[in-house]
Amino acid sequence: MNILCYVFGHKAPQYAHNKGWGGYEYCHLSTPYIDNIKRQHVIITGLCARCEKRFTVGQAHLPPNRITK
């Protein structure tokens, strides 16, 4: 880990030199976890622009799944 990342935290993926389509670095979603009230939870991860290690950018609730079984 870079000493700057240790002291100040990771640098957001949008500041990376190797940017994806549209000028932004892509983030990745984890496999959705479905809780007891049928809400889907995911963890959003991205690559640090300094040390290029994957770190948690945020967490989110996905919209309800409209697929019927």
C-alpha positions as CSV (number, residue, x, y, z in Angstrom):
1,M,0.0,0.0,0.0
2,N,1.2,3.5,-0.8
3,I,2.1,5.6,2.2
4,L,-0.3,8.4,1.0
5,C,-3.1,5.8,0.9
6,Y,-2.2,4.7,4.4
7,V,-2.3,8.3,5.7
8,F,-5.1,9.9,3.6
9,G,-7.0,7.0,2.3
10,H,-7.3,5.6,-1.2
11,K,-7.7,8.0,-4.1
12,A,-11.0,7.7,-6.0
13,P,-11.1,5.7,-9.2
14,Q,-12.1,8.6,-11.4
15,Y,-8.6,10.1,-11.0
16,A,-6.9,7.1,-12.5
17,H,-4.7,7.5,-15.5
18,N,-6.1,4.3,-17.2
19,K,-9.7,5.5,-17.6
20,G,-12.5,3.4,-19.1
21,W,-15.1,4.4,-21.6
22,G,-16.4,8.0,-21.2
23,G,-13.4,9.1,-19.1
24,Y,-14.4,7.2,-15.9
25,E,-12.9,4.1,-14.3
26,Y,-15.3,1.2,-14.0
27,C,-16.4,0.1,-10.6
28,H,-17.6,-3.5,-9.8
29,L,-20.6,-4.7,-7.9
30,S,-20.5,-7.7,-5.6
31,T,-22.9,-10.6,-5.9
32,P,-26.2,-9.3,-4.5
33,Y,-27.1,-10.4,-1.0
34,I,-30.9,-10.6,-0.4
35,D,-32.1,-10.1,3.2
36,N,-35.3,-11.3,4.9
37,I,-37.4,-8.4,3.5
38,K,-36.2,-9.2,-0.1
39,R,-34.0,-6.1,-0.4
40,Q,-30.8,-6.6,-2.5
41,H,-27.5,-5.3,-1.0
42,V,-24.3,-4.9,-3.0
43,I,-20.8,-3.6,-2.3
44,I,-19.3,-1.3,-4.9
45,T,-15.5,-1.6,-5.3
46,G,-13.0,0.3,-7.4
47,L,-9.2,0.5,-8.0
48,C,-7.3,3.1,-6.1
49,A,-5.7,5.7,-8.5
50,R,-2.4,5.6,-6.5
51,C,-1.7,2.0,-5.4
52,E,-4.1,0.2,-7.8
53,K,-5.5,-2.0,-5.0
54,R,-9.3,-2.7,-4.9
55,F,-11.1,-1.0,-2.1
56,T,-14.8,-0.4,-1.1
57,V,-16.2,2.7,-2.7
58,G,-19.7,2.3,-1.3
59,Q,-22.7,0.1,-0.6
60,A,-26.1,0.3,-2.2
61,H,-29.6,-1.2,-2.3
62,L,-30.6,-2.4,-5.7
63,P,-34.2,-1.7,-7.0
64,P,-36.6,-4.5,-6.4
65,N,-36.3,-7.4,-8.8
66,R,-39.3,-7.6,-11.1
67,I,-38.8,-11.2,-12.2
68,T,-41.6,-13.4,-11.0
69,K,-41.0,-17.1,-10.1
